[in-house]
Amino acid sequence: MNADEYGTALKLFSKLGIDPELDTELSRCFFILSLFYNLPPDERSYHSGSLESKFERRLNKFRIAFFPAFDKEQGCKDVFSIMDSLYNLLLRNNLFEDAYSFFAIFSPWIVADWSTFIGLQPSKKIDGKAQITLIKLLEWCKEFLPEESIFQTDPITLFRSESEISKYWDKVLGFNDDLFPCYWNAVFFHNCPKIEVKVNGNITKTIKTYRRFLAPMTQLLENYWDALKNRNQLKYAANPWQVRANMNHSPIESGLTAEGTLYNTTVFEIINEKATDVIRSAFYSISRNDSELECSFLFEQFAENLSRESRVLIVNPSPDLILKCMSDNRFADLDKLYFSVTDICVAQCYSREIHQAIFIPHADINKLSDIDYVLIMSRDYPANKLDDLLSAINVCKPCAQIIAVLPRQAFESVPSTAEDIWEKQHCYIEKLLRMLVSPLAGWA
């Protein structure tokens, strides 16, 4: 679906009285269309009077309200004409037969854990009953819970305390009571799988040596890259620091200095280690490592919509996210895959290990063009220094899809850093979500 068709779809939603910004209304819209156009033509009518069609009886059975644009007293022929236009538009773009495809385009964040939600369905797909369940869960959340209290709500307590929910669940949907918390958690929560960060002894020893000398981890990485470049010359050296100085025609002090000790430790201990392992161990401590979120929920949201032969830019990824992308078939047929990292040293280290992607420093983002998909991970970047990351917006195609995880301060500052940049680039914010799964991922 191109940008013009997407805009047309949003206008058609609005004409039906559906707010495309609300997940509840979008889910109800798709269910109504699906129910209506899967019935024989002679059953596709809506009177809202004494004589009901099969379509109307089903809506009433599941207590699903018809489109607000329909006038119950006089009817509204235009509604069915608009429905036809929207149906044909979705059909042309292969967004009607599969509910997941529809939500992936218009409401990708509607379900927190799609795999669990689909796995709960007997049919293992998002059929009519699954759509009704989703609609009702969204409606109940809005009706019975104050804003943001969902994170402190026990679904079992909610189920038992609200008779409207329990009666509908048992009598209309016909589900067992013990399934309610399973569905509830699948729609509103995503459990990120644990990523074990294992640091081998050689890297640990090297990091401890640098910390003992109060040396920054950036120096470790620079020495690591220098050692990689000169591996052949340093391979059998008893004093790599001296060999390096001779190669560069640089005089050094007699004896082994702190700088020489650090360099030799790097050569002796980690020259054979992978760049992803070194960078993860040196720069991604527990306090700033958000790989679990990146490699599960956000990764799936981003990867699911990728199209072949497209140009993809991932900004500020963790080593685990890079490895996740390189092992996923959805990234195999891209035209270009770019990873934007902190500086040229980091880019060179990654490039030495991974050859199927292009690594660039943030400062070189503006040299790119015609990007189709962007994923931005701000992690612990200060809100007042996000320009480097958000410059990715400048190199996108007009209809590019962008997912950005940014700190709350980027939106709360006056003027708002993120919103100001997006406005200048005429970038439409489709969804703005508060993410409380991690203190590092404030807003997306």
ZARONU-96010 format. One record per residue: x, y, z of N, C-alpha, C in turn; residue in three letters. Coordinates in steps of 0.1 Angstrom, whole numbers. Example, Ala and Ser with C-alpha at 12.3 -4.5 7.8 and 13.67 -1.06 7.14 Angstrom:
<rs>
     npx     npy     npz    capx    capy    capz     cpx     cpy     cpz   mike
     132     -57      78     123     -45      78     132     -33      78    ala
     128     -22      71     137     -11      71     129       0      79    ser
</rs>
This chain:
<rs>
     npx     npy     npz    capx    capy    capz     cpx     cpy     cpz   mike
       8     -12       0       0       0       0       9      12       0    met
       7      21     -10      15      33     -11       9      44      -2    asn
      16      55      -2      12      66       7      -2      72       3    ala
      -4      73     -10     -17      78     -14     -29      69     -10    asp
     -27      56     -12     -37      46      -8     -39      46       7    glu
     -28      48      14     -29      48      29     -38      60      33    tyr
     -35      72      27     -43      84      30     -57      82      27    gly
     -60      75      15     -74      73      11     -81      64      22    thr
     -74      54      27     -80      45      37     -83      52      49    ala
     -75      61      54     -78      69      66     -90      78      64    leu
     -92      84      52    -103      92      49    -116      83      49    lys
    -115      71      44    -127      62      44    -131      58      58    leu
    -121      55      66    -123      52      80    -131      63      87    phe
    -127      76      84    -133      87      91    -147      89      86    ser
    -150      87      73    -163      88      67    -173      78      73    lys
    -168      67      78    -176      57      85    -178      60      99    leu
    -171      70     104    -172      74     118    -162      67     127    gly
    -152      61     120    -141      54     127    -129      63     129    ile
    -124      64     141    -112      72     144    -100      62     142    asp
     -92      64     131     -81      55     128     -70      56     139    pro
     -71      65     148     -61      66     159     -64      57     170    glu
     -76      51     170     -81      43     182     -81      28     178    leu
     -73      20     185     -72       6     182     -86      -1     183    asp
     -93       3     193    -106      -3     195    -115      -2     183    thr
    -116      10     177    -124      13     165    -119       6     153    glu
    -106       6     151    -100      -1     140    -103     -16     140    leu
    -102     -22     152    -105     -36     153    -120     -39     150    ser
    -128     -30     155    -143     -32     152    -146     -30     137    arg
    -139     -20     131    -141     -18     117    -137     -30     108    cys
    -126     -36     111    -122     -48     103    -132     -59     105    phe
    -136     -61     118    -145     -72     120    -159     -70     112    phe
    -164     -58     113    -176     -55     105    -174     -58      90    ile
    -164     -53      85    -161     -55      71    -159     -70      68    leu
    -152     -77      76    -150     -91      74    -163     -99      75    ser
    -171     -96      85    -184    -103      86    -193    -100      75    leu
    -194     -87      71    -203     -83      60    -199     -89      47    phe
    -187     -89      43    -183     -94      29    -180    -109      28    tyr
    -181    -116      40    -180    -130      39    -194    -137      39    asn
    -204    -128      39    -218    -133      38    -223    -133      24    leu
    -232    -141      20    -238    -140       7    -244    -127       5    pro
    -244    -121      -7    -250    -108     -10    -263    -105      -5    pro
    -272    -115      -5    -286    -113       0    -287    -111      15    asp
    -276    -114      22    -276    -112      37    -268    -100      41    glu
    -263     -92      31    -255     -80      34    -264     -68      35    arg
    -272     -67      45    -280     -55      47    -281     -52      62    ser
    -284     -40      65    -285     -35      79    -297     -26      80    tyr
    -307     -30      87    -319     -22      88    -320     -15     102    his
    -315     -22     112    -317     -17     126    -332     -14     129    ser
    -340     -23     124    -354     -22     126    -360     -36     130    gly
    -372     -38     128    -379     -51     132    -374     -63     124    ser
    -371     -60     111    -367     -71     102    -352     -71     101    leu
    -346     -81     107    -331     -81     108    -325     -91      98    glu
    -314     -87      92    -307     -96      83    -298    -105      92    ser
    -292    -115      85    -283    -124      92    -271    -116      98    lys
    -266    -106      90    -255     -98      93    -258     -90     106    phe
    -271     -84     106    -275     -76     118    -276     -85     130    glu
    -282     -97     128    -283    -106     140    -270    -109     146    arg
    -260    -111     138    -247    -115     143    -240    -103     151    arg
    -242     -91     145    -237     -80     152    -244     -78     166    leu
    -257     -80     166    -264     -79     179    -260     -90     189    asn
    -258    -102     183    -254    -113     192    -241    -110     199    lys
    -231    -105     192    -218    -102     198    -217     -88     204    phe
    -229     -81     203    -229     -67     209    -218     -58     203    arg
    -217     -59     190    -208     -50     182    -216     -40     175    ile
    -213     -27     178    -221     -16     173    -217     -14     158    ala
    -226     -11     150    -224      -8     135    -217       6     134    phe
    -213       9     122    -206      22     120    -214      34     125    phe
    -207      43     132    -214      55     137    -221      63     125    pro
    -215      63     113    -221      71     102    -234      66      98    ala
    -239      54     102    -252      49      98    -263      56     106    phe
    -273      61     100    -284      68     106    -295      57     109    asp
    -297      54     122    -306      43     125    -321      46     121    lys
    -324      59     120    -338      62     117    -340      62     102    glu
    -331      68      94    -333      69      80    -324      60      72    gln
    -314      54      78    -304      46      71    -294      55      64    gly
    -286      49      57    -276      58      50    -269      49      39    cys
    -274      51      27    -269      43      16    -254      46      13    lys
    -250      58      17    -236      62      15    -226      53      23    asp
    -231      48      34    -223      40      43    -219      27      35    val
    -228      21      28    -225       9      21    -216      12       9    phe
    -217      23       3    -208      27      -8    -194      29      -3    ser
    -193      35       9    -180      38      15    -174      24      19    ile
    -182      15      25    -177       2      28    -172      -5      16    met
    -179      -4       5    -174     -11      -8    -160      -5     -12    asp
    -159       8     -11    -146      14     -15    -135      10      -6    ser
    -138       9       7    -127       5      16    -124     -10      15    leu
    -134     -18      13    -132     -32      10    -124     -35      -2    tyr
    -127     -28     -13    -119     -30     -25    -105     -25     -24    asn
    -103     -14     -16     -89      -9     -14     -81     -19      -6    leu
     -87     -25       4     -80     -35      12     -77     -47       4    leu
     -87     -51      -4     -86     -63     -12     -74     -62     -22    leu
     -73     -51     -28     -63     -48     -38     -49     -49     -32    arg
     -48     -46     -19     -35     -46     -12     -33     -58      -3    asn
     -41     -68      -5     -40     -81       2     -41     -78      17    asn
     -50     -69      21     -51     -66      35     -65     -70      41    leu
     -72     -78      33     -85     -82      38     -86     -96      42    phe
     -80    -105      35     -81    -120      39     -75    -123      52    glu
     -64    -116      56     -57    -119      68     -57    -107      77    asp
     -64    -108      89     -65     -97      98     -51     -92     103    ala
     -42    -101     104     -28     -97     108     -22     -87      99    tyr
     -24     -89      86     -19     -80      76     -25     -66      77    ser
     -38     -66      80     -45     -53      82     -39     -45      94    phe
     -38     -52     105     -33     -46     117     -19     -42     116    phe
     -11     -50     108       3     -46     106       5     -33     100    ala
      -4     -29      91      -4     -16      84     -10      -5      92    ile
     -22      -7      97     -30       4     103     -29       4     119    phe
     -25      -7     125     -24      -6     140     -15     -17     144    ser
      -2     -15     141       8     -26     144      10     -28     159    pro
       6     -19     168       9     -21     182      -4     -26     189    trp
     -14     -30     182     -27     -33     188     -26     -45     198    ile
     -17     -54     195     -15     -66     203      -1     -66     207    val
       2     -68     220      16     -67     225      23     -80     221    ala
      17     -91     222      24    -104     219      15    -112     209    asp
      18    -110     196      10    -116     186      12    -131     186    trp
      24    -136     188      26    -151     187      18    -158     198    ser
      17    -152     210       9    -158     221      -5    -157     218    thr
     -10    -145     213     -24    -143     210     -29    -153     199    phe
     -21    -154     189     -25    -164     178     -24    -178     183    ile
     -14    -181     191     -13    -195     196     -24    -199     205    gly
     -32    -189     211     -43    -193     219     -55    -197     211    leu
     -55    -193     198     -67    -196     189     -67    -211     185    gln
     -78    -218     186     -78    -232     181     -75    -233     166    pro
     -78    -223     158     -75    -223     144     -61    -218     141    ser
     -54    -213     151     -40    -207     149     -40    -196     139    lys
     -51    -189     138     -52    -177     130     -62    -167     136    lys
     -62    -155     131     -71    -145     137     -84    -145     130    ile
     -92    -155     134    -105    -157     128    -115    -147     135    asp
    -128    -149     131    -138    -140     136    -139    -140     151    gly
    -138    -151     158    -139    -152     172    -127    -145     179    lys
    -116    -147     173    -104    -140     178    -105    -125     177    ala
    -111    -120     166    -114    -106     164    -123    -100     174    gln
    -134    -108     177    -144    -103     187    -137    -103     201    ile
    -129    -113     204    -122    -113     217    -113    -101     218    thr
    -106     -97     208     -97     -86     208    -105     -73     210    leu
    -116     -71     202    -125     -60     204    -129     -58     218    ile
    -134     -68     224    -140     -68     237    -129     -65     248    lys
    -117     -71     247    -107     -68     256    -103     -54     256    leu
    -102     -48     244     -98     -34     242    -109     -25     248    leu
    -122     -29     246    -133     -21     251    -134     -22     266    glu
    -132     -33     272    -132     -35     286    -121     -27     293    trp
    -109     -27     287     -98     -20     293    -101      -5     293    cys
    -107       0     283    -111      14     282    -122      17     292    lys
    -132       8     293    -144      11     301    -141       9     316    glu
    -134      -1     320    -133      -4     334    -120       0     341    phe
    -110       4     334     -97       8     340     -94      22     338    leu
     -89      29     348     -84      43     346     -72      43     337    pro
     -69      54     331     -57      54     322     -44      50     330    glu
     -37      41     323     -24      37     328     -25      27     340    glu
     -37      24     345     -37      15     357     -37       1     352    ser
     -36      -2     339     -36     -15     334     -23     -23     340    ile
     -13     -15     342       0     -21     347      -1     -26     361    phe
     -11     -21     369     -13     -25     382     -25     -34     384    gln
     -31     -38     373     -44     -46     373     -41     -61     372    thr
     -47     -68     381     -47     -82     381     -59     -87     372    asp
     -57     -93     361     -68     -97     352     -78    -106     358    pro
     -73    -115     367     -83    -124     374     -92    -116     383    ile
     -87    -107     391     -95     -98     399    -105     -90     391    thr
    -101     -85     380    -110     -77     371    -121     -86     366    leu
    -118     -98     362    -127    -107     356    -138    -111     367    phe
    -134    -113     379    -143    -117     389    -152    -106     395    arg
    -146     -94     394    -153     -82     399    -163     -76     390    ser
    -162     -78     377    -170     -72     367    -179     -83     360    glu
    -192     -83     364    -201     -94     359    -203     -93     344    ser
    -202     -81     339    -204     -79     325    -194     -86     317    glu
    -181     -86     322    -170     -93     315    -172    -108     316    ile
    -174    -113     328    -175    -127     330    -187    -134     323    ser
    -198    -127     323    -210    -132     316    -207    -133     301    lys
    -201    -122     295    -199    -122     281    -188    -133     277    tyr
    -178    -134     285    -168    -144     283    -173    -158     283    trp
    -182    -161     293    -187    -174     294    -199    -177     284    asp
    -208    -168     283    -220    -171     276    -219    -168     261    lys
    -212    -157     257    -211    -153     243    -199    -159     236    val
    -188    -158     242    -176    -163     236    -174    -178     239    leu
    -179    -183     251    -179    -197     254    -165    -201     258    gly
    -157    -192     264    -144    -196     268    -144    -200     283    phe
    -134    -208     287    -132    -212     301    -126    -199     308    asn
    -130    -198     321    -126    -186     328    -111    -185     329    asp
    -104    -197     330     -89    -196     332     -82    -191     319    asp
     -89    -189     308     -83    -184     296     -82    -169     296    leu
     -90    -162     304     -91    -148     304     -77    -141     307    phe
     -70    -145     318     -57    -138     320     -47    -141     309    pro
     -48    -153     302     -39    -156     291     -42    -146     279    cys
     -54    -144     276     -58    -135     265     -54    -121     269    tyr
     -57    -117     281     -55    -103     286     -40    -100     285    trp
     -32    -109     290     -17    -107     290     -12    -107     276    asn
     -17    -115     267     -12    -115     253     -15    -102     246    ala
     -26     -96     249     -30     -83     242     -23     -71     248    val
     -21     -71     261     -16     -59     267      -1     -60     272    phe
       5     -72     272      18     -73     278      27     -82     269    phe
      39     -79     268      49     -87     261      60     -91     270    his
      62    -104     272      73    -109     280      85    -111     272    asn
      95    -103     274     107    -103     266     115    -115     271    cys
     119    -124     262     128    -135     266     141    -131     271    pro
     146    -138     281     159    -134     287     170    -136     278    lys
     179    -127     277     191    -128     269     203    -129     278    ile
     209    -141     278     220    -143     287     233    -136     281    glu
     238    -127     289     250    -120     285     262    -127     291    val
     269    -134     283     281    -142     287     294    -135     283    lys
     302    -132     292     315    -126     289     326    -136     292    val
     334    -139     282     344    -149     284     356    -143     292    asn
     364    -152     297     375    -148     306     385    -138     300    gly
     388    -140     287     398    -131     281     393    -117     281    asn
     380    -115     277     375    -101     276     373     -96     290    ile
     369    -104     300     368     -99     313     381     -94     319    thr
     392    -102     316     405     -98     321     409     -85     315    lys
     407     -83     302     411     -71     295     403     -59     301    thr
     390     -60     303     382     -49     308     387     -45     322    ile
     390     -55     330     395     -53     344     408     -45     344    lys
     417     -49     334     430     -42     333     428     -27     329    thr
     419     -25     320     416     -11     316     410      -3     327    tyr
     401      -9     335     395      -2     346     406       1     357    arg
     415      -9     359     425      -7     369     434       6     366    arg
     436       8     353     444      20     349     435      32     346    phe
     422      30     350     412      41     348     411      46     333    leu
     413      36     324     412      39     310     398      37     305    ala
     393      45     296     379      44     291     378      32     281    pro
     366      27     280     364      16     271     365      20     256    met
     364      33     253     367      37     239     381      34     236    thr
     390      36     245     404      33     243     406      18     240    gln
     399      10     248     400      -5     245     396      -8     231    leu
     385      -2     227     380      -5     213     389       0     202    leu
     395      12     205     405      17     195     417       8     194    glu
     422       3     205     433      -6     205     430     -20     199    asn
     417     -24     202     413     -37     196     412     -36     180    tyr
     407     -24     175     406     -22     161     420     -21     155    trp
     429     -14     162     443     -13     157     450     -27     156    asp
     447     -35     166     453     -48     167     447     -57     155    ala
     435     -56     153     429     -63     142     435     -60     128    leu
     437     -47     126     443     -42     113     457     -47     111    lys
     464     -49     122     478     -52     121     481     -66     127    asn
     470     -75     126     471     -88     132     484     -96     127    arg
     486     -96     114     497    -104     109     511     -99     114    asn
     513     -86     116     526     -81     121     527     -83     136    gln
     516     -84     143     516     -85     158     515    -100     163    leu
     512    -109     153     509    -122     157     519    -129     166    lys
     532    -127     163     542    -134     170     551    -124     179    tyr
     547    -112     180     555    -102     187     555    -104     202    ala
     566    -104     208     567    -105     223     563     -92     229    ala
     565     -80     222     561     -67     227     553     -60     216    asn
     540     -63     214     533     -57     203     533     -42     203    pro
     534     -36     215     534     -21     216     546     -15     209    trp
     558     -22     211     570     -18     204     569     -20     189    gln
     564     -31     185     563     -34     171     554     -23     164    val
     543     -20     171     534     -10     165     541       4     164    arg
     548       7     174     556      20     174     566      20     162    ala
     572       9     160     582       8     149     575      10     135    asn
     563       4     134     555       4     122     551      19     119    met
     548      26     129     543      40     128     555      50     129    asn
     567      45     130     579      54     132     577      64     143    his
     571      58     154     568      67     166     577      63     177    ser
     585      73     182     593      70     194     585      67     206    pro
     589      58     215     582      55     227     592      55     239    ile
     587      57     251     595      57     262     601      43     265    glu
     613      43     271     618      30     274     610      24     286    ser
     610      10     286     602       4     296     587       3     291    gly
     579      -4     299     565      -6     295     556       4     303    leu
     551      13     295     542      23     301     528      17     303    thr
     519      25     309     505      21     311     499      19     297    ala
     502      28     288     496      27     275     500      15     268    glu
     513      11     269     518      -1     263     513     -13     270    gly
     511     -13     283     505     -24     290     491     -27     285    thr
     483     -16     283     469     -18     278     469     -23     264    leu
     478     -18     256     478     -23     242     482     -37     241    tyr
     492     -41     248     497     -55     248     486     -65     254    asn
     479     -60     264     468     -68     270     458     -71     259    thr
     454     -60     252     444     -61     241     449     -72     231    thr
     461     -71     226     466     -80     216     466     -95     221    val
     472     -96     233     474    -110     239     460    -116     242    phe
     451    -108     247     438    -114     253     427    -115     243    glu
     424    -104     235     411    -104     228     413    -102     213    ile
     425    -103     207     426    -101     193     418    -111     185    ile
     416    -123     191     408    -134     184     394    -134     188    asn
     389    -124     196     375    -124     200     367    -117     189    glu
     354    -120     188     345    -114     179     342     -99     183    lys
     340     -91     173     337     -77     176     324     -75     184    ala
     314     -83     181     301     -82     188     303     -86     203    thr
     312     -95     206     314     -99     220     321     -88     227    asp
     332     -83     221     339     -72     227     331     -60     230    val
     323     -55     220     315     -43     221     304     -45     231    ile
     298     -57     231     287     -60     241     293     -59     255    arg
     304     -66     257     310     -66     271     315     -53     276    ser
     321     -45     266     326     -32     270     316     -21     272    ala
     306     -21     264     297     -10     263     282     -12     267    phe
     278     -25     268     264     -28     271     263     -35     285    tyr
     265     -28     295     263     -33     309     248     -34     311    ser
     245     -40     322     231     -43     325     223     -30     326    ile
     229     -19     330     222      -6     332     218       0     318    ser
     225      -3     307     221       3     295     219      -8     284    arg
     218     -20     288     215     -31     278     200     -33     277    asn
     194     -29     266     180     -31     264     178     -41     253    asp
     187     -51     251     186     -60     240     174     -69     241    ser
     169     -72     253     157     -81     254     145     -74     247    glu
     143     -61     250     132     -54     243     135     -53     228    leu
     147     -50     224     150     -48     210     148     -61     202    glu
     153     -72     208     153     -84     200     141     -92     201    cys
     131     -87     208     118     -95     208     107     -86     203    ser
     101     -78     211      89     -71     207      92     -61     196    phe
     102     -52     197     104     -42     187     109     -49     174    leu
     117     -59     175     122     -66     163     111     -71     155    phe
     102     -78     161      91     -84     154      82     -73     148    glu
      79     -62     155      71     -52     150      78     -46     137    gln
      91     -45     138      98     -39     126     100     -48     115    phe
     104     -61     118     108     -70     107      95     -75     100    ala
      84     -76     106      72     -81     100      68     -74      87    glu
      70     -61      87      65     -53      76      76     -51      65    asn
      88     -56      66      98     -54      56      94     -60      43    leu
      97     -53      32      94     -58      19     108     -61      12    ser
     107     -70       2     119     -74      -5     125     -62     -13    arg
     138     -62     -15     144     -51     -23     143     -37     -17    glu
     140     -36      -4     139     -23       2     152     -19       9    ser
     153      -7      12     165      -1      18     162       1      33    arg
     170      -5      42     167      -5      56     178       2      64    val
     174      11      74     184      17      82     180      14      97    leu
     190       9     105     188       7     119     198      15     126    ile
     193      24     135     201      34     141     204      30     156    val
     217      30     159     221      28     173     217      14     178    asn
     219       3     170     215     -10     175     225     -16     185    pro
     220     -25     193     229     -33     202     235     -44     194    ser
     246     -50     199     252     -61     191     242     -73     190    pro
     234     -75     200     224     -86     199     214     -84     188    asp
     210     -71     187     200     -68     176     206     -70     162    leu
     219     -66     161     226     -68     148     226     -83     145    ile
     230     -91     154     231    -106     152     217    -111     149    leu
     207    -106     156     193    -111     153     189    -108     139    lys
     192     -96     134     189     -93     120     196    -102     110    cys
     209    -104     113     217    -112     103     213    -126     103    met
     206    -131     113     201    -145     113     187    -147     109    ser
     180    -136     105     166    -137     102     164    -136      87    asp
     157    -145      81     155    -145      66     148    -133      61    asn
     141    -126      69     134    -114      64     144    -103      60    arg
     156    -104      65     166     -94      61     175     -99      50    phe
     172    -111      45     181    -117      35     180    -111      21    ala
     168    -106      17     166    -101       3     165     -86       2    asp
     170     -79      12     169     -65      11     179     -59       1    leu
     176     -47      -5     185     -41     -14     197     -36      -6    asp
     195     -29       5     206     -25      13     202     -25      28    lys
     211     -29      37     209     -29      51     220     -21      57    leu
     216     -10      63     226      -1      70     224      -2      85    tyr
     235      -2      92     235      -1     107     243      12     110    phe
     237      21     117     244      34     121     248      32     135    ser
     261      34     138     267      32     151     274      45     155    val
     279      44     167     284      56     174     295      64     166    thr
     305      57     162     316      63     154     323      54     145    asp
     333      59     138     339      51     127     346      39     132    ile
     352      40     144     359      28     150     349      17     153    cys
     338      20     158     328       9     161     323       3     147    val
     321      12     137     317       7     124     327      -2     118    ala
     340       1     119     350      -7     113     351     -21     120    gln
     350     -21     133     350     -33     141     339     -43     137    cys
     327     -37     136     316     -45     132     318     -51     117    tyr
     322     -42     109     324     -46      94     334     -57      93    ser
     344     -58     102     354     -68     102     347     -82     104    arg
     337     -82     112     330     -95     115     318     -98     106    glu
     311     -88     103     298     -90      95     300     -83      82    ile
     298     -91      71     301     -86      58     288     -84      49    his
     276     -88      55     264     -87      47     256     -74      49    gln
     262     -66      57     255     -53      60     266     -42      59    ala
     261     -29      59     270     -18      58     269     -10      71    ile
     280      -8      77     281      -1      90     286      13      88    phe
     279      23      93     284      37      92     283      44     105    ile
     291      55     107     289      63     120     277      72     118    pro
     271      76     130     259      84     129     262      97     121    his
     274     102     121     277     114     114     275     113      99    ala
     275     100      94     274      98      79     260      94      75    asp
     250      95      84     236      92      80     232     100      69    ile
     235     113      69     230     122      59     236     120      45    asn
     245     110      44     250     106      31     241      96      24    lys
     232      90      31     223      80      26     211      87      19    leu
     203      79      12     191      84       6     181      72       3    ser
     169      76       0     158      67      -4     157      55       6    asp
     157      57      19     155      47      28     140      44      30    ile
     136      31      30     122      26      31     118      24      45    asp
     127      18      53     123      15      67     134      19      77    tyr
     130      25      88     140      30      98     136      25     112    val
     145      20     119     143      17     133     154      25     141    leu
     149      33     151     158      41     159     158      37     173    ile
     169      34     179     170      30     193     178      41     200    met
     172      49     208     179      60     215     187      55     227    ser
     182      45     233     188      39     245     191      50     255    arg
     203      53     259     206      63     269     211      76     263    asp
     208      79     250     212      92     245     204     103     252    tyr
     211     114     255     204     125     261     194     131     252    pro
     183     136     257     173     142     248     177     153     240    ala
     187     161     245     192     173     238     202     170     228    asn
     205     157     226     215     153     216     210     142     207    lys
     197     142     205     191     132     196     192     135     181    leu
     196     147     178     197     151     164     204     141     155    asp
     215     136     160     223     126     153     215     114     149    asp
     207     109     158     199      97     156     187     101     147    leu
     180     112     150     168     115     143     171     121     129    leu
     184     123     126     187     127     112     184     116     102    ser
     181     104     107     177      93      98     164      97      90    ala
     156     105      97     143     109      91     145     117      78    ile
     156     124      77     159     133      65     162     125      53    asn
     166     112      54     171     104      43     161      94      38    val
     148      95      43     138      86      40     130      89      27    cys
     124      79      21     114      82      11     102      88      17    lys
      93      94       9      81     101      15      72      91      22    pro
      71      79      18      62      69      24      70      59      33    cys
      81      63      38      89      54      46      82      51      59    ala
      85      39      65      79      36      78      90      37      89    gln
      87      44     100      98      47     110      92      42     123    ile
     101      35     131      98      32     145     109      37     153    ile
     106      46     162     117      52     171     113      50     185    ala
     123      46     193     122      44     207     130      56     213    val
     123      65     220     129      77     224     126      80     239    leu
     134      87     246     131      90     260     120     100     261    pro
     113      99     272     101     108     275     105     123     274    arg
     117     126     278     122     140     278     121     146     264    gln
     123     137     254     122     142     240     109     148     237    ala
      98     144     244      85     149     241      80     159     251    phe
      86     159     263      82     167     274      90     181     274    glu
     101     181     267     109     193     267     101     204     259    ser
     104     216     261      97     227     254     108     236     247    val
     108     237     234     100     229     225     104     214     224    pro
      95     206     220      98     191     220     108     189     209    ser
     119     182     213     130     179     203     125     170     192    thr
     118     159     195     114     149     185     103     155     176    ala
      93     161     183      81     166     175      86     177     166    glu
      95     185     170     100     197     162     107     191     149    asp
     115     181     151     122     175     140     112     169     130    ile
     103     161     136      93     154     127      84     164     119    trp
      81     175     126      72     185     119      80     191     108    glu
      93     194     109     101     200      99     102     191      87    lys
     101     178      89     103     168      78      89     163      73    gln
      78     170      78      65     166      74      62     151      77    his
      67     146      88      66     132      92      53     130     101    cys
      44     121      96      32     119     103      34     108     114    tyr
      31     112     126      32     102     137      19      94     138    ile
      20      82     134       8      73     134       4      69     148    glu
      14      64     156      11      60     170      21      65     179    lys
      17      69     191      26      74     201      23      65     214    leu
      32      57     217      30      47     228      39      49     240    leu
      34      48     252      42      49     264      46      34     267    arg
      59      32     268      64      18     270      70      18     284    met
      64      10     293      68       9     307      76      -5     309    leu
      78     -12     298      85     -25     300     100     -23     304    val
     105     -11     301     119      -8     304     121       7     307    ser
     129      10     317     132      24     320     140      31     309    pro
     146      23     300     154      29     289     145      32     277    leu
     134      26     275     125      28     264     113      36     268    ala
     114      49     268     103      57     273      91      58     264    gly
      94      62     252      83      64     243      86      58     229    trp
      76      54     222      79      49     208      68      54     199    ala
</rs>
